[in-house]
Amino acid sequence: MTIEREKRVPNYYPVMLDVRGRSAIVIGGDQIAAEKAAALAASGARVSALSPEFGAEMLTLAERGQVTLRSKGYEPGDLDGAFVVVAATNDAGMIEAIWQETQRRGQPVNIVDVPRYCSFILPSVLRRGKLTVAVSTEGASPSLAKRIRQQLEEVLPPAYEAYINLAALARAHLRRQGVSYAVRDEFFREFMASSILSLLDAGEIAQALTMISALLQSYGVEVSVSELEQEFMEEQGYGAST
């Protein structure tokens, strides 16, 4: 006899949401609400926070111009124009009202720690420049997801930011020379097997650039170390060294 176990959480579809310039409303004024507001602001959203009172963390965000504060409790109609909604509240009546309004408006909503009232959930995120690693347990244990992400921080050192930028530069040169996808894939197999990352991690940028230049040449792409350096420094956000 086979007993089918009831599924308690959905199989979520992972996406990367572009919130740049979009209106995001955070309901709540405590530290948790501030964390959600800060993450949205860091991704370019125009964030408004609704709460009768605000804690120190949210006030600091407002002082920095990252969040607009609305000193009021949530009321139906307050979510007009929001692209995405996040709420940090334990008030059952408010949760139900927020859920109903967002469903009528077709707005993505996350009620912190209440998966039943979430149309999306927020993973634990590790960022290294353009590299983003999201860890989710589908709401089963956010604390465990956080600890897994912390372990990944040791596996993926900060040097990965420069590593990804250099990979992007190499890819651009390969594509410009008409190198096929299959050959590019082989190139990046060698790229990852090399000591480029360890050189960057040790601060040996010049040696890393020399190795990439030589690797590109082995695939028929002539790029000087000085040219790579100029492009890399611009990608990193500062001028080339002299």
N, C-alpha and C positions, 0 to 999 in steps of 0.2 A: 504494500500500500504506500503510495506516494502522497506526501502532504506538502503542498506548495506554501512556502513561507510568505507571509504578507510583506510586501515591500513598504518600508516606512519612509523612505526618501526616494525622490525621482532620480533617474539617470540624467544629470544636467548636461546640456550642450555647451561646451566651453567656447567663449567668445572673448574678443578684446573690444571694448566699447569706446568709441571716440566721443568724449564729452567736451572737447575743446569749444569754448564759447557758448556752451549750452547751459540752460538753467537747471540747477540741482537744488532741491530743498531737503534740508536735514531737520527733522523734528526732534527736539531735545537739546539740553544745554549742558549736560555733564561731560565727563572726560571721554566716555565712549562716543558720544555724539561728536565731540571735538575731533576725535581720531578719524571718524568717517568724513567729516567736513574737510579736514586737512588733506586726506587722500584724494578727495574729489577736486579740491583746489589745486593740488600739485599736478593733476592731470588736465588742468586748463578749464575746469568748469566754473561757471558763475554761481557761487554758492550762497544761499540764504539759509539762516537757521531760525527756527521758530521755537520759542520757549518763554514762559513767564520769567524765568531766572537763568542766568548763565554762569558757569563756573570759570575759574581762572584760565583754563586752557582755551576755552572758546573766546573769552575776552581778548586773549593774546592774539588769536587768529584775526579778530576784528581790528585790533590795533595795527596789525601788519597789512591790512587791506585784503586779506584772503577770504573773508566771510562778511556778509551783511547780516546784522542781527535784527530780528523782529521780535520785540519784547511782548509776546502774546502767546496764549495757549492756542493749540490747533483747533480750527473750526472748519467744517465742510465748506469747500470753496477756496480754501487757502492754497490748494495745489494747482490752481489754474496756471498754465504756461510752463509747468515743470517738465523737463525731459526725463528726469529720474528722481525718485524719492527714496530717502532712507530715514527710518524712524528708530529712535532708541527710547522706548517707553515700556513700562509694565502695566499701563492702564488698559484693561481689556476692552472697555468701551471705545477708547480712542483708537486702539489697534483695529477694531472692527470697522470703525468709521473711515480710517485711512485706507484700509483695504478696499472697502466699497467704492470710495471716491477714485482711487487709482484704477480700479477695474473698469469703472464707467468711462474714464478718460483714456484708457489704454496705456497707462504709464507704468514702466518697470518700477517695482517697489521692493525694498528689503526692510523687514522689521527685525531688528537685531535679536538673535536668539529665539526667534519664533518662526521656524521653517514653514509652518502651515500657512503663514501669511506672507510668504516671499515668492515673487515671481522670478527672482534671481538671488543668488547668495554670493558672498564676497570671500574669495580665497585668501590665504596668507601669501603675501607677495614678496619676492626677492628681486631687486632690480640692480643691474650692473650696466648702466648706460642704456643701450638699446636692447640689452638682454633682459627679458622679464620671465621669471619662473613663478608660476602660481601653484600653490598646494591646497587641495581641497579634500575633505573627507565627506563631501555632500551633506554637511551639517551634522554628521554623526559625532564629531569631536573636534571643534575648532581649536581647542587647546593642543591637541596632538598635531594638527596641521601646522600650528605655530612652531612647535618643537622640531618637526621635520624640516620646516623652512630654516630654522636656526642651524640645523646640522648641515644643510646645503650651503649655508654661508661659508663654512669651512672648505667645502668642496669647490665652490666657485668664488675664488678670491676677487678683490676689487680690480685686479689687473684684467679681468674679463671685459671691462669697459673698453680699454684700449685694444684688447684682442679682437673684439667684435668690430671696432672701427677699422682696424687694419684689414680684417677679413672683407669688409665692405669695399674698401679701396681696391684690394686685389681683385675682387669680383668685377668691379667696374672696369678695370684694365683688361681683364679676360674677355668680358663681353664686348668691349670696344674693339678688340682684335678679332671678334667673330669666333671665339673659342666655343665649341658646342657644350651643351649642358652636361653630356656624359663625361667629357674631358674636364670640365670645371669640377664635376663631382670627384673625379680622381685627384685633381689638384687639392681640393679641400681635405681629402683623406690624408694626403701628405702634410698639408698645413697643420692638421690636428695632431699628427704623429710626430711632428717636429718639436723642438725645444723653444718655439717662439713664445708660448705662454709663460714658461718658467723664466725666460729672459726678461720679459716685461715685468713679471712679479718681482724680479731682482733689481728692477730699475735700469736694466741694460737695453735701453730703447734703440741705440745705434746698432747694436749687434742684431736685434730683432729685425730692424729694417733691412740690414744687409742680408739676412737669411731670406726674407721675403723677396727681395730683389733677385737673389740667385734662384729661388724657386720659380718665380715668374719667368725668368730667362730660360729655365729648363723646359718650359711649356711654350717657348717661342715668343714671349712677350718681353720686350726690352723696356725696362723702367729703371732709371737710376736711383740710387739711394737718396740723393739730394731731392729728387722729385717726390719720392715717397715721403720723405721727411716733411717737405712743405705741405703736402696734402694732409698728412697725419696731424700736424700741428693745427692746421685750419679746422680739421674735423674735431679735434679736442677743444677748440675754442680759444687758442692763443697762437701768436705768430711763431714762425720757425726760429730755432736758435741760430745764433751767429757765431 
